[in-house]
Amino acid sequence: MVIRSIIDRIKAEWIYSKLAFYTKTIYGRGCNDAKLADTPKCDFCDLAVVTFNNSKVVDYQIRCLNRYFKFPFRFTVFDNSTNENIAAEINEICKKHEIVYIKLPKQNFIPKGMGSYSHGIACNYLFEKYIRQGGAKYFGLLDHDIFPVKDFDISEYLEEQFFYGVKHRFYIWPGLFFIRMDAIKDKKIDFRPSLHLHGDTGACNGPLLFKNIKWEDYILIGDEKRCFEGYDDIFEYGYSYFTCGWIHCWNASNYMGKKNIDFKMNMIYEMLEEKLR
């Protein structure tokens, strides 16, 4: 099984390298732009999320961003859902909030169970097709189950350093990832995991963006893992609280097949409702 998994990953990397994903760049994203009408040119953050098989977290994420994200932003939802009914729900939520919804192309070439590759490829697709030439000052990439719960101004960090986020070994996790666009103007970006670097989603950016970085010289986001009282499995009963005032609830689409995920998510939704009052 281990050998088969390695072979599948090698195949996926080879197939990906042959795909002509970036054939046409699209800059306009409709209703998002109206919210930036009074914002000086380029003085905004392009926020993007890759959603997957959970519509409720999308609604909460939009509401939390509108409440707590204090720098002008344009938010776009890129949907990687495999459940078409849930995809339709996400689309309706975006319409309600006047957020642009984009259904990502199917990745039939990715073997089943390789969610990290699917996520990384989706991030590459949205960045090259919509973000790179989109005119933003900053770029932020979010996991679909992560929410700001106190006032957050990304410019406080990106005016001092070119990136800000959660460090995973030698790269920044693409679930809470912020970067100055001028710092990556002419650089290659690759959010895929890496077999030879032994890293999860975003690992390929390690040598591209963070090579020779002295991590101790940068402000990074701290991660405090919390479980609800009486439990110890963060994927089924817990979440992370980040030092910048965001929470990450983990496994919102239940890709891990946990039995009691509804209990956990309802607890988190109650927590978010309290923060949104």
N, C-alpha and C positions, 0 to 999 in steps of 0.2 A: 504493500500500500504506500509506503514512504517513497519507494522508487517511482511508482506510478504518479504520485503527486509531483515529484520533481520533474518528471518528463512532461506532465501537463503544463507546469509553469514555464518550462523552457519553450514549449510549443507556443504558449500564449505570448511570450516575449518576442519570439521570432515573427509570429503573425502580425503582432502590433507594429513591429518595425517596418512591415511592408505596406501598411495601410496609408492611403492618402487622405487623412482626416481633414487636413487644413486646406480645403479647396476654395472656400469662400468665407471671408470675414464679414460679420454683420455687426454694425455699430449701434444702430438705433434700437431701443427697447420700449418704445411707446410710452405707456402711462407712467412708468417710473420717472421719466425725464421731467414731467410736469412739476413734481415735487422739488425740483432743483432750479426752478425758474428764477428765483431770487439769489441763487448761489453764484459767486464769481466763477468764471470758467475754470475748470479743472480742480476747483477747490472742494472736492467731495471724495467719498470712499465708495468704491464699487464693491458691494457685498454680494456674495454668491453662496448658495447652498445646494448640495446634491441630496435630494430627498429620496426615501426608499420605503414604500409600503406602510406609511403611517401618516394619515392626514392631520390628525389632531395636533401633533407636535409642530406642524407647519403653522397652524393658526396661532398657537402660543408663541412661537418664535417671532412671527411678524408683530404680534402685540407687544412683546417684550422689547423688541428692537425699537418700535415706535415710542415706547415709554422711556427707555433708558439709554439708547445709543445717541450721544449728544453731539456728534460731528455729522454734518450733512452727508447723506448716503443715498445711493441707488441700490435697491435690493432686487435680485432676480432669483427665481426658484427654478432650478434645473432638475427635472424629475427622472429618476432612474428606476422607478417602480416597475415591478413585474406583474403586479395585480392591477388590471385595467380599471376595475371599479374604484380602487383607492386612488389611482391616478386621476380619475374624473373628479373625485372629491377634492383632491389637492388643487386641481384647476379651478373649481368653483370657489374655494377659499381664497385663491389668488385674485379672482375677479372681484370678490367681496371687498378685499383690501386694496384693490387697484395696484396689484403687484404683477409684473410680467411672469408668465408661466411658460416654460419651454420643455417639451418632452424630449428627452435625450434619445438618440438612435439606439436600437437594440444591439446588443453585443453577442450575437449568436456564436461568435468565434471563441468566446471565453468558456472553458469547461465549468460545469456546475461545481459550486463550493469555493470558487475563487473570487469571493466578494471584494477582497482588497485590490485585486487587479481591475475589476469592474469599476470600483470607486476611483482609483487612480486615473484610469483612462477617461472617465467622465470629467474629472477635474482638468485634465489636459485639454480635452475637447472644449470645455466652456471657456478656459483661459485664452486659448489661441483664437477661438472663433468670435468671442464676445468681449473679452476683457482687455487684451493686450493693447489694442488701438482705440479703446473706448473713452479715453480722455480723462480718466480719474487721476487724482493725486495719490491715492492709496488703494490697495486691494485687500479685501478680507474674505477668507474662505472658511465657511462654517460647517460643522457637522449638523445634521438635521435635528438632533435632540440636545441642543445646547442653547442656553438662554441667559441674557444679561438680567441680573436682578437688582442692580444698583447703577447709578449714573456712571457712564463710561465714555470717555473722550479719547479716541485712538490717537489724535494728534499729540497728546501729552507724551506719548511714547515714540511715535515715528518722527517727531521733530528732533529727537535725541539720538536715534539709531535707525538703521534701515529696515529692521524687522522687529516683530514682537509676537510671542506665542508660547506654546508649550513644547519644551524640548523632549524629543524621544531619541536618546543616545546621541546621534550625530546629525540630526535634522529636526526641523520644526513640524510637528503634527499638523496635517491639513484639516483638522477639525476646529481649530481656533488659531488661524494663521493670518497674520497681517504683515504687509510689506509695502515699502514705498515704490511706486512705479518707476521713478527715475533711476532707482538702483538696479532694476532688472530690464531696462530699456532694450539692451542688445544681448541679453543673456538667454540661453536655453532654459526652459522650465520643464520639469518632469515629475509629476506627482505619483508615479507608479511605485509599488514596492520593488524590492530588488532581491533577487535570489542570491547573487554573489556577495552582496553587502549585508545579507541577513537582516533586512529591515522591512517593516510593514509599509502601508500606504504613505507616500511622501519620501521614502528613503532615497530614491534616485536624485532628489534635490540636494542631498547631502554634499556630494562632491561638486555639484553645479553652483550652489548658492552659499554653502557654509564651510567650504574647505578652508582649513587653517584658522577658523574662527577661535578666538580666545573667549570661550563662553562666559568666563567669570567677569568679563568686561561689559556684559550686556544684562539688561533687565529682562528676566524671563518670568513666565507665569507659573506660580506654584500650584500644586495639585494636592488637595486634601480629600482622600476618599472616605466617604461616610456610608454607613449602612443603617437602615431603620432598626430601632431597638429590638434586640432579640435575634438578629439575623447577621450572617457574615458573608453572604454571596452578593457582591456588588452588582453582578449582571442581572440577578433576580430580585434583589432587595435594596439596592444602593444607588449612589450617585457620587459625582465628584463636585467639590466646591473649589473653584479657582480663586486665587488671591486677588484677581482683578474684578471680582464680583459677578462671575458667571457660574452657572451650574451645568453639568453634563450628566444626563440621566443614564447613559449606557444602554445599548440593546433595545432601543425603543421599538424597532421593527420586529423584535424577537427572532432575529436570524439564528440565535443559539437554541431556540426551542425550549425555553424555560417554562415551567408549569404555571407559575404564579406571577407572570409579568403584568397582568391586569391590575393586581393588587398594588404593585410597585408604581405603575404609571398613574393610577388614580391618586396615590399619595403625592406624587410629584405635581400632578395637575392642581391639587388642593394647595400645595405650597406656592405654585405660580399664581393662582387666583388671589392668594393673600398679598403677593407682591404687586399685583396689578390693580388693587383697590385704590 
